[in-house]
Amino acid sequence: MSDDHTPAETEAVADAAIEMMEALKAENASLKEQVLRFAAEAENTKRRSEREANDARAYAIQKFARDLLGAADNLSRATAAAPSDLDDPAVKNFVLGVEMTEKALQTAFESNGLKKIEPPRGEKFDPHKHQAMMEQPAPDVAAGGVLQTLQTGYELFGRIVRPAMVVVAAKGSGADLAPAPADSAGANPYAASEAEEAGGSVDTKA
């Protein structure tokens, strides 16, 4: 029996080898895709588990944290109302003890993920973190900005435990008020109105 192959047989063997290589390439690509998909699913599962664990932890201590806020508020009011010029050493030590207790409580809050919400004056009102108690006009804060924090808010792992109670600048405050002209002392008080009627008003917000 001869080992020689005819050209047709050689071509058939070559075609079969090429088909096998193409099949192996396709199988390899499919396996790579499966590995990447499984890796992505594993990462998503890990993140979801971490998020659920954080949520469970937050829910577990949220009520306890909310109950402690009343004590924190009372300590804060006590330290704020304490006079600075105390002559009696016993009273001075008592006030110092209250201040240290408040500081220790706030440190415990922060170490467990409970953070203060104290918007500074002028910060834009955020309905997700702030609760507007009243509106007041203000010359230095634009409308919708925070004027004063009446009660500190708190958030726990990004969840609002208690919104900050704030006073908000009323409409027409701050930047919404038209600035007075520099030489207004001797100017005609009706000049601005006449100019507006003649040329139309200018939108300073544009």
VENFENVEN-V523384 format. One record per pair of residues at least 24 apart in sequence whose ideal C-beta (glycine too) atoms are under 6 Angstrom apart, sorted by the first residue. I is the first residue (numbers start at 1). GAP is how many residues later the second one is. Records with the same first field share a line. If there is no record, write none. Layout:
I: GAP, GAP
This chain:
54: 103
58: 98, 99, 101
62: 94
65: 49, 91, 96
66: 95
72: 33
75: 27
113: 43, 44
114: 40, 42
115: 40
116: 36
117: 36, 38, 47
118: 31, 34
119: 27
125: 43
129: 34
130: 33, 34, 36
131: 32, 34
132: 36
133: 32
134: 33
135: 33, 35
136: 31, 34
137: 33, 36
138: 31, 35, 36
140: 34
141: 28, 32, 33
142: 32, 33
143: 26, 28, 30, 33
145: 24
